[in-house]
Amino acid sequence: MTSNRVGFRRFQYKRKSDGQLIDACNLYINYPGDSTVVGEVAETVFCKSDIVPKDLKVGDNLQVFYNRFGSVESVSNNF
């Protein structure tokens, strides 16, 4: 799915299993809706900061790839 990056927020959270601090990022994106949506869909995508490209800017088009468990596997702005 191709989407447009509207904004982002980097932060840290403590992992419940071992208490380790993890660098994370919320990507705020929007993309055209299907026939059930009027306008665009807006959503927040949570991922680890190290998989977000360093050169990603607000307004970039990007692709988000998920693994079989529904977690973000990678984020790309080079396609």
C-alpha positions as CSV (number, residue, x, y, z in Angstrom):
1,M,0.0,0.0,0.0
2,T,1.4,3.4,-0.9
3,S,0.6,6.2,1.5
4,N,1.6,9.8,2.3
5,R,3.5,10.6,5.4
6,V,1.7,13.4,7.3
7,G,3.9,13.4,10.4
8,F,5.8,11.4,12.9
9,R,6.8,11.1,16.6
10,R,9.9,9.4,18.0
11,F,9.8,8.2,21.6
12,Q,11.0,5.4,23.9
13,Y,9.0,2.8,25.6
14,K,9.8,0.1,28.2
15,R,9.3,-3.5,26.9
16,K,7.1,-5.4,29.3
17,S,8.9,-8.7,29.0
18,D,12.3,-7.5,30.1
19,G,12.0,-3.8,30.9
20,Q,14.4,-2.8,28.2
21,L,14.0,0.7,26.7
22,I,13.1,0.6,22.9
23,D,13.4,3.5,20.5
24,A,10.1,3.6,18.6
25,C,8.2,5.8,16.1
26,N,4.6,6.6,15.3
27,L,4.1,7.4,11.6
28,Y,1.0,9.4,10.8
29,I,-0.1,8.5,7.3
30,N,-3.0,8.9,5.0
31,Y,-4.1,7.1,1.8
32,P,-7.1,6.9,-0.5
33,G,-10.0,4.9,0.9
34,D,-11.9,2.1,-0.7
35,S,-15.5,2.3,-1.8
36,T,-16.7,2.3,1.8
37,V,-14.8,5.5,2.7
38,V,-15.6,9.0,1.7
39,G,-12.2,10.9,1.3
40,E,-9.0,9.5,2.7
41,V,-8.1,7.1,5.5
42,A,-5.8,8.4,8.2
43,E,-4.0,6.1,10.6
44,T,-1.0,5.8,13.0
45,V,1.6,3.1,12.3
46,F,3.8,2.1,15.2
47,C,7.3,0.7,14.5
48,K,10.8,0.6,15.8
49,S,12.8,3.7,14.9
50,D,15.7,1.8,13.3
51,I,13.5,0.6,10.4
52,V,12.4,4.2,9.5
53,P,14.6,5.6,6.7
54,K,16.7,8.5,8.0
55,D,15.9,10.7,5.0
56,L,12.1,10.3,5.3
57,K,10.4,13.7,5.3
58,V,6.8,15.0,5.9
59,G,5.0,14.7,2.6
60,D,7.0,11.7,1.3
61,N,5.2,8.8,-0.3
62,L,6.0,5.6,1.4
63,Q,5.3,1.9,1.5
64,V,4.8,0.0,4.8
65,F,5.5,-3.7,4.8
66,Y,4.1,-6.0,7.5
67,N,5.2,-9.5,8.6
68,R,2.9,-12.4,9.0
69,F,2.1,-11.4,12.6
70,G,1.0,-7.9,11.6
71,S,4.0,-6.0,12.9
72,V,5.8,-3.5,10.7
73,E,8.8,-5.2,9.0
74,S,10.1,-2.3,6.9
75,V,9.3,1.2,5.7
76,S,10.5,2.4,2.3
77,N,10.4,5.7,0.4
78,N,12.5,4.4,-2.5
79,F,10.1,2.7,-5.0
